Every structure is written in structure tokens, then in C-alpha cells.
Amino acid sequence: MFNELTNSCSEFYKCDCQDVFFDVLSSELNLEGVVYFFNNSLPQVVQAIEKHFWPVENALKIASGSQRLDLSIGNVLRKKYQANWREISHTIINKKFCEQQMQKIQQVLAIADNESEEINGQIIDFISKFGEIALKMMISDPPLIFDFR
């Protein structure tokens, strides 16, 4: 999974980030708008993923009376998450979630006056692709941290 993740991250930075920057953002926005876009798309995806896993991990911590999950429990969970990552991804980063994030961004930035289906589609696709990569990073062994800040 690590090699696949490395390739996905490289492709995401090389293609998706640059495409969204040059095709969507740079022609419409100043630097403040570009920063707003990335600051209000990436963290929300990571928070949604963390929120999805929090109930299980919190319940296990409470049940075990520990503030940290035992390494073996964490490994078992991670392997289960890895085996089902596509289903998990479709649950968390679904079309509705991506559209909601796009709408929140467009309410502020109004790229192409929020009337271009193509641009809205590119934003949705960007959020979806980032969500898949962020999920894979969180469930990798060892977990990788996406320093989006």
C-alpha cells in the first residue's frame, strides 16, 4: 500500500493540485482566494475522516480504560480498514459530501460566478481525490500524516 500511496500522492500534487490551481483558481482568484480554497477544502476532508473513525476508537479506549489503544488492537483495526478502504471512502467522501464542500467554497469565492458546472465538477473531483489519499494515509501502516497546514 505504501508504494501505491506514494504514487497517488505524487500524481495528486503533480496533476490534480496543479490542474485545479491553473485551470480553476489562478484565472479567477487572487492569492487570498487561492489560500482560502485550500484552507477550506483540505482540513474539512481530514476532519470528516477523523470523525468517521472516532466513535470506534473512543469506545475501545473507554472499554479498555486506557487513553491509548494497544498496539495490537490498532494494527488489527488498521488492517481491517485497509481491506475495506473503498467502502469506507464511499461512506465518508461520497458525492453529497463533496458537493456540500464545493458549495461552501463557492458561497465565498463564487468562481465563475458559481455558474460553471465544469468548474464545480473540478472542485468536487479535487475534494474526492484528496479524500481518497487522506484516507489511505490515515490507515497506512504506519499511519502517515498529511501536513496540509
C-alpha positions in Angstrom: 0.0 0.0 0.0 2.9 2.4 0.7 4.2 2.3 -2.9 0.6 2.9 -4.2 0.2 5.7 -1.8 3.5 7.3 -2.8 2.4 7.2 -6.4 -1.1 8.6 -5.6 0.4 11.5 -3.6 2.9 12.3 -6.4 0.2 12.2 -9.0 -2.2 14.3 -6.9 0.4 17.0 -6.3 1.7 16.9 -9.9 -1.6 16.8 -11.7 -4.7 17.4 -9.5 -3.3 20.3 -7.4 -1.7 22.0 -10.4 -4.8 21.4 -12.6 -7.2 23.0 -10.0 -4.7 25.8 -9.4 -4.1 26.7 -13.1 -7.5 25.8 -14.6 -9.8 27.0 -11.8 -8.2 29.2 -9.2 -5.5 31.3 -10.8 -7.6 32.8 -13.5 -10.4 33.8 -11.2 -8.8 34.5 -7.8 -6.1 36.5 -6.1 -3.6 34.8 -3.7 -6.1 35.3 -0.8 -8.7 33.4 -2.7 -6.3 30.6 -3.5 -5.3 30.3 0.1 -8.9 30.3 1.2 -9.7 27.5 -1.3 -7.0 25.2 0.1 -7.6 26.2 3.7 -11.3 25.4 3.4 -11.1 22.2 1.4 -8.3 20.1 2.7 -8.9 20.3 6.5 -12.7 19.6 6.2 -11.9 16.3 4.4 -9.4 15.3 7.0 -11.9 16.2 9.8 -14.6 14.1 8.2 -12.3 11.1 8.0 -11.2 11.5 11.6 -14.9 11.9 12.7 -15.7 8.7 11.0 -13.2 6.6 13.0 -13.5 8.5 16.3 -16.6 6.6 17.7 -14.9 3.2 17.4 -11.6 4.3 18.7 -13.2 6.2 21.5 -15.4 3.3 22.5 -12.3 1.0 22.6 -10.4 3.4 24.8 -13.3 3.7 27.2 -13.8 -0.1 27.3 -10.2 -0.7 27.9 -9.8 2.1 30.5 -6.9 3.5 28.6 -6.2 6.7 26.8 -4.3 4.9 24.1 -5.2 1.8 22.0 -3.0 -1.2 22.5 -0.6 -1.6 19.5 -2.1 -4.9 18.5 -5.7 -3.5 18.6 -4.6 -0.6 16.4 -2.9 -3.0 14.0 -6.0 -5.1 13.7 -8.2 -2.1 13.1 -5.8 -0.7 10.5 -5.7 -4.0 8.6 -9.5 -4.1 8.6 -9.7 -0.5 7.4 -7.1 -1.3 4.7 -9.1 -4.3 3.5 -12.3 -2.1 3.2 -10.9 1.2 2.3 -13.0 1.6 -0.8 -16.3 1.1 1.1 -15.1 3.4 3.9 -14.1 6.1 1.3 -17.5 5.9 -0.4 -19.2 6.2 3.0 -17.2 9.3 4.1 -16.2 11.1 0.9 -19.4 10.5 -1.0 -20.8 12.7 -3.8 -23.1 14.5 -1.3 -20.2 15.4 1.0 -18.0 16.6 -2.0 -20.9 18.7 -3.3 -21.5 20.3 0.1 -17.9 21.2 0.4 -17.9 22.7 -3.1 -21.0 24.7 -2.3 -19.4 26.1 0.9 -16.3 27.1 -1.0 -18.3 28.6 -3.9 -20.5 30.6 -1.5 -17.5 32.6 -0.6 -15.3 32.5 -3.7 -18.0 32.4 -6.4 -15.5 31.1 -9.0 -17.0 31.7 -12.5 -20.0 33.3 -10.6 -20.8 29.8 -9.4 -22.5 29.1 -12.7 -19.9 26.8 -14.3 -20.8 23.1 -14.0 -17.3 22.2 -15.3 -15.6 24.2 -12.6 -17.9 22.9 -9.9 -17.2 19.4 -11.2 -13.4 20.0 -11.0 -13.7 21.2 -7.4 -15.8 18.1 -6.5 -13.3 15.8 -8.2 -10.4 17.5 -6.4 -12.1 17.0 -3.0 -12.9 13.4 -3.8 -9.3 12.6 -4.9 -7.8 14.3 -1.9 -10.2 12.4 0.4 -9.1 9.1 -1.0 -5.5 9.9 -0.5 -6.0 11.3 3.0 -7.9 8.1 4.0 -5.2 5.9 2.6 -2.6 7.9 4.6 -4.5 7.6 7.8 -4.9 3.8 7.5 -1.5 3.0 6.2 0.9 1.1 8.4 2.5 3.1 9.9 0.0 5.9 9.6 1.2 8.8 7.5 0.5 12.4 8.4 -0.7 14.7 5.7 0.7 18.1 6.6 -1.8 20.2 4.8 -1.3 23.2 7.0 
